[in-house]
Amino acid sequence: MRTRLVASLFVAAGLVFILSACSSASMPTGEATSAAPAVKPKLGIRANGDTEIQPDLAKVKSEDLKKVYSYIDEHIDDHVENLQRWIRQPSISNSGEGIPESAEMVKGFFEQLGCQDSRVYDVGTTEWGSQGNPVVYARCDEGAPRTLVIYWMYDTMPVTQPDVWVAPPFEGRLVEQAPYKKVLIGRGATNSKGPQMVQLNAFMAIKAVTGKLPVNLIFVAEGDEERMSIGFRQFVKTHPELFKGAEAMYRFGGQSPSGGGSIDGGSEGCVYVELTTSGAKWGRGPTVSDIHGGNKRSVDSPAWRHMQMLKTLVSADGNHVNIPGFYDDIEPMSKQEAASLEVAAKSVNMDIAARNLGVARFISDDPLTFLKMARYGTSMNLDGIWGGNMYAGGAGAILPNKITSKHNFRYLPKQDGVEITRKLRAFLDKEGYADVEMKVIGDVPWAKMKFDSDVAKSLMHTYDIFGIKYGQPVDVPTILGGYWPAYLFAGRGPLDIPIVGGAAGMGGNAHAANEFWVIEGAGKVYGMAGAEKSVATVLYNFAGLNGMPTSTN
């Protein structure tokens, strides 16, 4: 496995801000510094914003942790600027835009934190046939008794509708968005640079106050999460030894718009495919290139054939998968999982939920049915389709010679993603579409997690301190918690460690226009300062330094 060294000039130029914002280390002096430095304009961030809740300091047993809280409040302007700088660096995995630069930038983050071992790994060609994006790894040995893995993704989705954005996607502009006086708009703001910078700022604040972290950290940051984690999968399977000594993993996270705290860990499954219909494979229609659309009067269309093919795969409303055997082997939801959703459904306002997501309404108007579909449902989605005349507006007659659509299947225990693709292939052949090409982009299997762990208890204790309500986690292994490559760490891959994700703070519009991260909180949603304090608290809880007893898992 090849390892690429950091471009020192890039790191020096791009990451000095972390030293000035979060470290007590002094900058070198000399002739170049004899002139009075320019006064940096301040953002005027209100650390507490308009929040109705604050951490209960009577429950905070560590005096060092209280000092960290104060430090975060005093430096919140700098911390927000750290996020702005990261947002301004594009990192779009599907196009590759900014990926090498972003990997080096993240490596610089970990070096500034003081990690003794920080590397960028070129993972090479993956098992799916595509080049994987670099994985950034770092180990911070603080001489502490306990060790946590910190999972990051530095890649983002592309910007597909720039005209809909209220601010440029890579500017990091602060705007007012009711009920919040300040949110940061930018691609990656919530998915996932905002909550990850919250973590980094919190870690740097701890080191600035105390000189060391309460736990050892192992960072792993992938650049392929939006591409089915193809490079990350290869990296973890190839280098399990790099996680030696890790007791648990702590993921980034945040609150819901109502202020509730998430406790994540498990993951549904997702397999991604592309389907292509072409005149060359079909033996009808244009075979070499697109041709003039006027020829449709006498020439067959691969595009219309593709539409008819897609029609066979799902019901008329698109909500039921017609592929034979697709629903085989699904493990029913446990009684405990069902009970937890019944409790959660009582506090769901369907109108508010739809408005927060930016949809007209959900498939079902019943809160419990909605939650079961959203948290333990299956689907085949049409993520995109292209071919022929792709220019918006105007005209231009084109008869495409090829059309491609891409689809993700969400699946459950005990379904198998690779088996789903086999069933899809068999169904296409049976229906007379053997000429339709199928390309598997990647597969992320489902993974269950137990929440009876020190790291989960550390998060719940943090929520108790911060006055954040949360649903009690189920006492059986569960996938409830959203999609991510949990299987690589949760026992279905090379590692088997407890995982939890969550923190204060909130963002929204992931994969959509006007993605945002809340800077100044309001109501029961904390802003960036509160989010950073919650992350610091999780670390102190896990280390056993904040009055919470711990045990060895």
MARRO-166950 format. One line per field, with one value per residue (C-alpha): residue in one letter; x, y, z. Coordinates in pm, 1 decimal. Each point is the difference from the previous one (the first is absolute). Example, Ala and Ser with C-alpha at 12.3 -4.5 7.8 and 13.67 -1.06 7.14 Angstrom:
r: [a, s]
east: [1230.0, 137.0]
north: [-450.0, 344.0]
up: [780.0, -66.0]
END
This chain:
r: [m, r, t, r, l, v, a, s, l, f, v, a, a, g, l, v, f, i, l, s, a, c, s, s, a, s, m, p, t, g, e, a, t, s, a, a, p, a, v, k, p, k, l, g, i, r, a, n, g, d, t, e, i, q, p, d, l, a, k, v, k, s, e, d, l, k, k, v, y, s, y, i, d, e, h, i, d, d, h, v, e, n, l, q, r, w, i, r, q, p, s, i, s, n, s, g, e, g, i, p, e, s, a, e, m, v, k, g, f, f, e, q, l, g, c, q, d, s, r, v, y, d, v, g, t, t, e, w, g, s, q, g, n, p, v, v, y, a, r, c, d, e, g, a, p, r, t, l, v, i, y, w, m, y, d, t, m, p, v, t, q, p, d, v, w, v, a, p, p, f, e, g, r, l, v, e, q, a, p, y, k, k, v, l, i, g, r, g, a, t, n, s, k, g, p, q, m, v, q, l, n, a, f, m, a, i, k, a, v, t, g, k, l, p, v, n, l, i, f, v, a, e, g, d, e, e, r, m, s, i, g, f, r, q, f, v, k, t, h, p, e, l, f, k, g, a, e, a, m, y, r, f, g, g, q, s, p, s, g, g, g, s, i, d, g, g, s, e, g, c, v, y, v, e, l, t, t, s, g, a, k, w, g, r, g, p, t, v, s, d, i, h, g, g, n, k, r, s, v, d, s, p, a, w, r, h, m, q, m, l, k, t, l, v, s, a, d, g, n, h, v, n, i, p, g, f, y, d, d, i, e, p, m, s, k, q, e, a, a, s, l, e, v, a, a, k, s, v, n, m, d, i, a, a, r, n, l, g, v, a, r, f, i, s, d, d, p, l, t, f, l, k, m, a, r, y, g, t, s, m, n, l, d, g, i, w, g, g, n, m, y, a, g, g, a, g, a, i, l, p, n, k, i, t, s, k, h, n, f, r, y, l, p, k, q, d, g, v, e, i, t, r, k, l, r, a, f, l, d, k, e, g, y, a, d, v, e, m, k, v, i, g, d, v, p, w, a, k, m, k, f, d, s, d, v, a, k, s, l, m, h, t, y, d, i, f, g, i, k, y, g, q, p, v, d, v, p, t, i, l, g, g, y, w, p, a, y, l, f, a, g, r, g, p, l, d, i, p, i, v, g, g, a, a, g, m, g, g, n, a, h, a, a, n, e, f, w, v, i, e, g, a, g, k, v, y, g, m, a, g, a, e, k, s, v, a, t, v, l, y, n, f, a, g, l, n, g, m, p, t, s, t, n]
east: [0.0, 145.8, 7.0, 6.9, 179.0, -159.4, 77.6, 160.2, -45.5, -374.1, -42.3, 199.9, -203.0, -340.3, -0.8, 182.5, -342.4, -38.9, 311.8, -110.6, -353.8, 41.0, 353.0, 198.6, 316.2, 157.7, 88.3, 367.3, 122.2, 246.6, 35.0, -312.0, -206.1, 135.9, -288.6, -327.7, -223.1, -320.6, -304.9, -209.3, -368.6, -218.7, -320.1, -176.5, -134.4, -215.4, 109.2, -338.2, -205.8, -368.7, -1.3, -244.7, 224.7, 359.5, 226.7, -71.9, 337.2, -103.5, 23.5, 343.2, 248.3, 319.9, 139.2, 217.2, -309.9, -160.7, 312.0, -33.4, -357.7, 122.9, 279.6, -247.0, -224.9, 295.2, 128.0, -324.0, 64.7, 326.3, -167.5, -267.6, 268.8, 166.4, -319.2, -28.8, 350.0, -80.3, -326.2, 193.1, 204.3, -218.8, 18.2, -239.0, 72.6, -207.5, 184.9, 329.8, -3.9, 224.4, 42.3, 384.9, 16.1, -267.5, 179.0, 315.3, -203.7, -152.8, 343.3, 109.9, -290.6, 123.1, 359.4, -103.6, -179.5, 332.3, -57.4, 335.4, -91.2, -198.0, -11.0, -189.5, -53.1, -45.5, -232.2, 41.3, -258.2, -287.7, -183.4, -276.5, 248.4, 22.0, 291.5, -64.6, 49.1, 270.2, -59.4, 154.3, 116.5, 145.7, 80.0, 20.8, 167.9, -72.4, 124.1, -359.1, -147.3, -279.1, -8.5, -280.0, -27.4, -135.7, -167.0, -16.1, -93.3, 156.2, -183.0, -326.9, -268.8, 24.6, -201.1, -276.1, -225.9, 222.9, -279.1, -205.6, 268.3, -42.6, 378.9, 287.1, 51.0, 372.2, 1.1, -100.9, -224.3, -184.3, -366.9, -311.9, -238.0, -291.6, 2.8, 381.6, 177.2, 301.8, 42.4, 286.2, -102.8, 229.2, 39.8, 107.6, -123.8, -204.9, 122.0, 241.5, 257.6, -204.4, -32.3, 354.1, 151.2, -197.9, 198.4, 335.8, -64.6, -96.4, 314.3, 220.6, -172.3, 70.9, 368.2, 21.5, -137.4, 156.9, 284.5, -129.7, -313.6, -167.6, 1.5, 217.6, -152.0, 23.2, -137.1, -113.6, -141.2, -128.9, -53.8, -248.2, -303.4, -213.1, 137.4, -104.9, 322.7, 183.4, 346.7, -73.7, -116.6, 328.6, 206.6, -159.3, 13.8, 364.9, 115.0, -192.4, 325.3, -16.0, -295.0, 176.1, -92.7, -322.4, -279.2, -282.7, -89.4, -156.4, -171.4, -105.0, -368.8, -253.4, -345.9, -333.6, -179.7, -213.9, 314.2, -2.2, 332.9, 89.2, 171.1, 130.1, 206.2, -157.4, -64.0, -236.7, 146.8, 40.5, 106.1, 48.2, -32.2, -2.5, -221.6, 78.1, -204.8, 183.3, -74.1, 325.2, -94.9, -369.8, 64.6, -256.5, 10.5, 318.9, 308.9, 298.1, -116.4, -310.5, -178.7, -251.2, -327.9, -199.9, 108.2, -232.9, -265.0, 189.6, 250.4, -49.5, 98.0, 223.7, -127.0, -364.2, 111.7, 181.7, -317.6, -200.4, 269.5, -8.3, -378.4, 27.1, 220.9, -240.1, -371.5, -179.1, 61.0, 363.6, -42.4, 8.5, 289.6, -124.5, 321.8, -91.4, 150.5, 100.5, -189.7, 120.0, 202.5, -98.2, 30.3, -307.0, 55.1, 51.8, -263.5, 241.0, 64.7, -371.1, -72.0, 263.9, -157.3, -344.4, 129.0, 178.4, -310.3, -191.8, 217.0, 9.2, -179.9, -32.8, -42.2, 312.0, 196.8, -93.2, 84.0, 338.4, 85.7, -130.2, -264.8, -369.8, -101.0, 111.3, -128.8, -202.5, -165.6, 13.0, 300.0, 67.5, -24.1, 223.6, 265.9, -10.3, 50.8, 274.5, 188.6, -66.7, -110.1, 127.3, 3.7, 132.4, 73.1, 66.0, 291.5, 63.5, -35.6, 188.2, 44.1, -73.2, -86.8, 91.0, -3.9, -264.2, -236.8, -7.6, -36.2, 207.5, -124.6, 204.2, -59.6, 241.9, 197.2, 46.0, -174.4, 116.0, -183.2, 143.9, -177.2, 54.9, -176.1, -47.4, -23.5, -35.0, 125.2, 24.9, -3.2, 320.8, 100.5, 191.8, -289.7, -236.0, 209.8, -14.1, -379.6, -11.8, 211.5, -213.0, -321.3, 130.6, 99.0, -338.6, -186.4, 194.5, 255.4, 314.6, 162.8, -33.4, 339.7, 25.4, 298.3, 31.5, 150.9, 30.4, -169.7, -18.7, -149.3, -227.7, 148.8, -152.5, 131.2, -61.5, -25.8, 89.7, 353.4, 209.9, 14.1, -380.1, -42.5, 249.3, -219.7, -320.2, 159.2, 102.0, -357.9, -114.1, 246.0, -108.8, -372.9, -41.6, -283.5, 67.0, -174.9, 131.5, 199.9, -136.1, 161.5, 40.0, 234.3, -153.3, 59.8, -202.8, 229.0, 35.1, 235.2, 379.9, 271.3, -47.7, 51.8, 375.6, 17.6, -312.8, 93.1, -93.4, 340.1, 350.8, -73.0, -260.9, -18.6, -287.3, -109.7, -206.4, -67.7, -157.7, 59.7, -168.1, -36.8, -199.6, 13.2, -223.2, -55.4, 253.8, 42.4, -229.6, 29.7, 76.9, 162.8, 59.0, 150.3, -143.5, 254.4, -215.8, -253.2, -360.1, -263.4, 110.7, 260.0, 358.3, 226.0, 359.9, 139.7, -246.3, 74.4, 374.1, -59.1, -206.5, 279.4, 252.6, -239.2, -32.9, 378.4, 22.5, -287.6, 160.2, 330.5, -174.2, 101.5, -346.2, -162.3, -122.9, 121.3, 133.5, 74.6, 200.2, -203.2]
north: [0.0, 332.8, 289.1, 360.2, 260.3, 333.3, 303.3, 203.0, 333.6, -64.5, -90.9, 296.2, 235.9, -152.3, -106.3, 262.3, 124.9, -295.9, 88.7, 358.8, -94.5, -300.0, -36.6, 173.9, -49.4, 330.0, 75.1, 57.6, 357.0, 192.4, 290.4, -101.2, 36.3, 334.1, 195.3, 8.8, -280.9, 94.5, -26.1, -294.8, 86.4, -186.2, -180.2, 95.4, -348.7, -28.8, -324.6, -64.6, 145.4, -11.9, -341.7, -77.4, -267.8, -7.0, -267.4, -65.7, 86.4, -167.8, -329.4, 82.7, -147.1, 86.3, 347.6, -36.5, -64.8, 318.8, 189.2, -157.1, 128.5, 352.9, -27.7, -107.5, 298.5, 237.9, -138.6, -78.0, 260.8, -172.8, -339.6, 110.0, 138.5, -342.3, -149.4, 273.1, -76.9, -369.5, 68.3, 214.7, -306.0, -206.9, -376.9, -165.8, -371.1, -85.9, 251.5, -2.7, 379.1, 101.5, -352.3, -12.9, 348.6, -86.1, -315.1, 200.4, 266.2, -261.6, -148.4, 349.1, 19.1, -311.2, 119.7, 330.9, -196.3, -165.5, -348.8, -175.7, -214.9, 163.6, -140.6, 21.1, -344.9, -61.8, -301.5, -83.0, -173.0, -142.7, -329.3, 179.9, 105.3, 370.2, 193.1, 66.5, 345.4, 48.2, -97.2, 220.9, -177.4, 140.6, -125.7, 236.8, -171.2, 204.6, -266.5, -50.1, -331.9, -0.4, 36.3, 116.0, -20.8, 316.8, -62.0, 279.2, 43.9, 296.6, -40.2, 170.8, -14.9, 219.6, 318.8, -83.8, 306.4, 304.7, 243.4, -116.1, 83.7, 316.4, 31.6, -149.5, -365.6, 39.1, 341.6, -96.3, 302.7, 65.7, 83.4, 32.5, -292.0, 3.5, -85.5, 29.7, 336.0, -161.7, -317.1, -83.1, -82.5, -227.9, -335.2, -242.3, 224.4, -276.3, -301.2, 1.3, 277.6, 193.5, -274.6, -118.2, 345.9, 13.8, -304.8, 140.9, 335.9, -179.1, -213.3, 303.0, 190.3, -282.2, -1.7, 379.5, -11.5, -316.4, -85.4, -348.1, -192.2, -223.7, -294.9, -119.7, 55.1, -193.6, 202.4, -150.2, 233.8, -137.6, 176.0, -246.6, 3.9, 143.8, -275.2, -291.1, 21.0, -206.5, 123.4, -6.4, -361.9, -95.3, 195.8, -150.5, -353.5, 46.5, 174.2, -131.9, 19.8, 380.6, -13.2, -209.1, 102.2, 177.3, -61.9, 179.5, 240.9, 343.8, 142.3, 355.4, 80.8, 261.7, 87.2, -10.0, 328.0, -52.2, -24.8, -374.8, -178.8, -285.8, -315.7, -166.5, -307.5, -259.5, 32.9, -118.8, -157.2, 179.0, -134.2, 235.2, -88.8, 167.9, -127.2, 89.6, -58.3, 58.3, -42.4, -189.4, -270.6, -2.9, -26.5, 269.1, 379.3, 208.9, -209.0, 237.1, 340.3, 210.1, 89.7, 264.7, -33.3, 28.9, -355.0, -133.1, -26.5, -295.6, -107.6, -180.0, 185.1, -156.5, 274.5, -109.3, -361.7, 99.2, 162.1, -314.9, -207.5, 218.9, -27.5, -375.2, 41.4, 183.5, 52.5, 289.8, 224.4, -105.3, -122.2, -379.1, -190.9, -253.2, -201.2, -359.3, -98.9, 353.5, -17.1, -351.2, -52.9, 329.4, -35.6, 145.3, 296.3, -106.6, 72.7, 239.6, 191.4, 19.2, 124.4, 273.2, 124.1, 0.9, 229.3, 224.2, 23.6, 173.6, 309.4, 14.9, 288.2, -110.4, 353.0, 127.0, -312.0, 50.2, 370.2, -67.3, -250.8, 220.9, -242.0, 51.8, -302.6, -353.7, -325.2, -58.0, 263.2, -226.2, 81.9, -361.7, -130.8, 284.0, -85.6, -370.4, 79.7, 252.9, -202.3, -360.9, 10.4, -106.5, 183.7, 24.8, 361.6, 166.4, 227.9, 140.8, -58.4, 142.7, -19.0, 207.4, 369.6, 90.4, 378.1, 185.3, 218.3, 59.8, -281.8, -232.1, -327.5, -296.0, -374.6, -142.8, -309.3, -77.2, 79.9, -82.3, 7.9, -51.6, -159.0, -72.5, -285.8, 38.4, -338.9, -163.8, -295.7, -276.6, 118.8, -4.1, 279.4, -216.2, -245.8, 290.3, 86.1, -364.7, 4.3, 325.0, -147.2, -314.2, 205.0, 223.3, -306.4, -164.9, 313.5, 16.5, 260.6, -210.8, 276.6, 251.0, 33.7, -2.4, 140.3, -43.4, 317.5, -131.9, -169.9, 102.9, -290.5, 55.5, -19.4, -29.2, 163.6, -37.3, 316.1, -150.3, 138.7, 259.6, 223.6, 0.5, 66.0, 286.9, 159.1, -50.7, 150.0, 297.8, 44.2, -9.3, 277.5, 208.6, -43.5, -177.6, -250.3, -331.8, -330.9, -281.1, -232.6, -349.7, -281.4, -227.8, 28.9, 245.7, 171.8, 306.1, 297.0, 84.5, -90.0, -9.7, -272.3, -127.3, -361.1, 50.2, 57.7, -168.1, -364.5, -67.8, 125.7, -45.4, 184.3, -32.6, 300.7, 200.1, 303.0, 305.1, 323.1, 316.7, 346.5, 334.0, 231.8, -28.3, 36.0, -76.5, -34.2, -277.2, -77.9, 296.2, 367.5, 239.5, -260.5, 163.9, -35.1, 194.4, 246.5, 185.5, -234.3, 71.5, -169.5, -351.6, -19.9, 86.2, 204.1, -76.7, 87.8, -230.6, -275.0, 24.7, -12.2, -315.8, -173.5, 93.1, -137.0, -335.0, -39.1, 86.6, -235.4, -285.0, 63.0, -25.5, 355.8, 149.2, -203.1, -282.0, -350.1, -199.3, -363.0, -198.1, -125.9]
up: [0.0, -105.3, 243.5, -121.2, 207.0, 81.0, -213.5, 275.2, -172.5, -40.8, 361.8, 117.4, -212.5, 56.4, 361.7, 201.0, 106.8, 232.7, 188.7, 42.8, 93.0, 220.1, 127.5, 266.3, -204.8, -106.0, -358.1, -92.6, 30.8, -212.8, -238.0, -191.8, 317.0, 117.9, -152.8, 190.9, -128.2, -174.7, 222.5, -112.5, -34.8, 246.0, -87.8, 320.1, 64.1, 311.5, 161.9, 162.8, -282.2, 91.3, 162.4, 279.0, 150.0, 121.2, 149.0, 367.2, 152.9, 325.9, -189.8, -141.3, 247.4, -185.4, 61.1, -309.7, -206.5, 128.9, -108.0, -343.6, -17.7, 72.8, -255.5, -268.9, 72.2, -16.0, -331.6, -181.5, -272.8, -87.8, 7.8, -245.8, -228.4, 9.9, -142.5, -262.2, -125.2, -28.2, -185.4, -248.3, -100.3, -238.0, 50.4, -243.3, -13.0, -307.4, -219.1, 188.6, 34.6, 288.6, 133.7, 13.2, 150.6, 254.3, 108.7, 68.0, 180.3, 230.9, 61.9, 102.5, 246.0, 176.3, 3.4, 153.3, 270.0, 77.8, -136.5, -15.9, -300.6, -281.5, -353.8, -327.6, -152.3, -371.3, 7.6, -369.3, -217.5, 201.4, -43.1, -192.4, -268.2, 88.7, 148.4, 366.8, 145.0, 266.0, 362.0, 267.9, 315.0, 320.2, 348.7, 295.7, 293.6, 312.5, 240.2, 113.5, 118.0, -259.2, -378.9, -231.4, -378.5, -161.5, -336.8, -257.4, -364.3, -177.9, -331.6, -90.6, -265.3, -310.8, -44.6, -248.8, 28.5, 58.4, -90.7, 301.9, 256.9, 207.9, 27.1, -204.5, 103.3, 71.2, 166.8, 354.5, 37.8, 326.5, -49.0, 211.6, -29.6, 242.1, 280.7, -11.2, -21.7, -160.6, -201.7, -234.9, -357.0, -199.6, -166.2, 272.2, 281.3, 159.3, -200.6, 160.5, 43.0, 256.7, 262.5, -69.8, 45.0, 324.6, 108.9, -110.0, 165.4, 321.5, -4.9, -65.1, 281.0, 245.3, -95.6, 22.4, 356.5, 141.4, -236.8, -76.1, -91.7, 260.7, -243.3, -283.8, -343.8, -326.0, -292.5, -327.4, -266.0, -327.0, -331.2, -147.2, 228.3, -280.0, -227.7, 218.6, 206.5, -259.8, 100.2, 372.4, -24.2, -163.3, 253.0, 312.8, -136.8, -97.5, 321.3, 301.7, 200.1, -10.7, 240.7, 262.1, 352.2, -97.8, 251.4, -178.3, -279.2, 42.5, -309.1, -66.7, 39.5, 94.3, 123.2, -180.4, -84.5, 312.2, 214.0, 60.0, 17.6, -233.5, 119.0, -314.3, -63.8, -224.9, -371.8, -268.7, -313.2, -332.1, -338.0, -295.7, -369.8, -339.8, -283.4, -362.6, -314.4, -327.9, -366.1, -42.3, 254.9, -94.0, -373.2, -76.0, -3.6, -35.8, 71.2, -9.5, 121.0, 55.5, -323.8, -108.4, 187.8, -322.3, -76.1, 270.7, -272.9, -142.0, 269.5, 334.6, 319.7, 268.4, 234.6, -26.9, 39.3, 318.9, 133.8, -68.4, 172.6, 310.7, 8.9, 59.2, 309.7, 231.2, 54.2, -168.4, 303.2, 26.4, 357.1, -48.5, -156.0, -258.4, -21.8, 96.9, 333.6, 95.3, 329.2, 85.3, 317.1, 166.8, 376.1, 173.6, 226.2, 360.3, 263.2, 167.8, -323.3, -74.9, 351.8, -30.5, -323.6, 158.1, 273.3, -251.1, -220.5, 277.2, -34.5, -381.1, -170.0, -360.8, -138.2, 175.9, -98.5, -365.9, 10.9, 163.4, -273.8, -278.1, -132.1, -63.8, 207.0, 79.6, -149.8, 316.4, 216.8, 307.2, 224.3, 100.9, -356.7, -113.3, 261.5, -85.0, -367.2, 69.9, 261.8, -102.1, -361.9, -340.1, -332.6, -351.7, -90.4, -334.0, 95.8, -343.8, -373.4, -295.0, -377.2, -306.2, 25.1, 358.4, -39.2, 199.0, -199.3, -372.5, -250.3, -211.7, -143.6, 121.5, -18.4, 261.4, -83.0, 369.7, 328.2, 353.5, 331.7, 347.2, 293.8, 365.7, 176.5, 375.7, 168.3, 340.0, 201.4, -123.8, -359.8, -202.8, -235.8, -246.3, -12.7, -78.0, -305.2, -112.6, 29.1, -194.8, -278.9, -17.7, -14.9, -279.9, -201.5, 56.8, -108.2, -327.0, 101.1, -14.2, -203.8, 286.7, 163.5, 380.0, 186.3, 377.1, 148.2, 354.8, 290.7, 365.9, 200.4, 298.3, 347.0, 344.7, 313.4, 371.5, 205.5, 337.3, -18.6, 176.3, -306.2, -36.9, 372.1, -32.1, -265.7, 197.9, 310.7, -214.4, -117.7, 362.8, 87.4, -298.8, 51.9, -334.6, -18.7, -169.5, -50.7, 211.9, -225.4, -44.3, 197.3, -304.6, -297.6, -246.4, -332.2, 99.9, -43.2, -369.2, -283.0, 20.3, -36.1, 355.7, -110.8, -24.7, 376.6, 136.1, -32.6, -363.6, -113.8, 141.3, 326.8, 275.0, 231.7, 152.2, -199.4, 81.2, -181.6, 132.4, 140.5, 51.2, -298.6, -319.8, -374.8, -293.5, -375.2, -46.9, -373.2, -73.6, -80.4, 287.2, 221.8, 337.0, 347.7, 294.3, 141.2, 254.3, 156.4, 92.6, 211.4, 87.2, -278.3, 96.8, -222.0, -86.3, 343.5, 174.6, -249.3, 70.1, 375.1, -40.2, -191.9, 267.0, 262.5, -176.9, 9.4, 369.7, 78.8, -192.9, 176.3, 338.2, 89.7, 33.5, 273.6, -221.6, 90.9, -291.3, -61.2, -249.0, -296.6]
END
